[in-house]
Amino acid sequence: MARKTDLSGNFDNKPDSALVDVKAVAALLDVHPNSVWRLARSGKFPAPVKLSEQSTRWRVGDVRQALASLRHA
C-alpha cells in the first residue's frame, strides 16, 4: 500500500524558485500522479520544467499560484 506524503510544512518553507516532483505535487493536490499529468496536459495546471530526459519538476511558485486559483474557483 502506498504511503501518503505530508509535505505541507516542507512545501511552505521552500522558495518559489525551488523544484518539486510529480509525487510531491500529487500529495499537495491529494490526487494520483497521473492526475497531475492530466491536469498539466489540459492546461488546468502549470506545465512542468523538463530538466533532462528522465527528470521533470514543477516550480514551487507556479504550484502555489495554481493552488491559490483552485481554492478561489
N, C-alpha and C positions, 0 to 999 in steps of 0.2 A: 504494500500500500504506500502511495506517495505521501511524503511528509510535507505539510504546508509550511511555507517560509513566512516568518513575520519580519517584514522589512521596514515597518513604519518608522521606528526610531532611527535606524540606519539611513534610510532614504531621506528623512528630514534633515539630516546633518550633511548630506552631500552637496557640493556646489553645483550650480546649474550646468556647468561645463562637464561634469562627471558623466560617465557612460555606464549603463546597466544593460544586462542581457534580457532575453525574452522571458526567462523564468522569473526574474525579479519584477518585470512589468506585469506578467500574468498574476503573480501573487498580489501586487498592488490593486489590480482590477478584479481580483477574485474570479479569474477565468482560466481556462486551459491555454497553454501556449499557442495552440493552433488558432484560437480565437483572436489572439493578439495579432498574428499574421493576417488573419482575415480582415480585421478592423483596419490595419495599415494598408492593405491592398485596396480596400473600398474607399479610402480617404477619410474615414471616420476617426483615425488615429494617426499621429505623425509618422512619417516614413523613418525607418531606421538608418543608421550610418553603417555602410559596409566598410569594415576595417581591413579585411582580407578575404580570400576565397571562402574561408570557413568561420569567419568571425563577424557578427553583426550585432550592433548595440544601439540603444536609444539614448539620446541626451536627456539628462535629468530635467533640465529646464523645459524641454519640449513635452516631457511626460507630465510635469507639473501643470503646464498650461492646458494640456488635454484633460487632465483630471478636473481642473477648475471649470472648464467649459462643460464637461459632462455633468458636473454637480449642479450647474446653473441651467441646464437644458430641461 
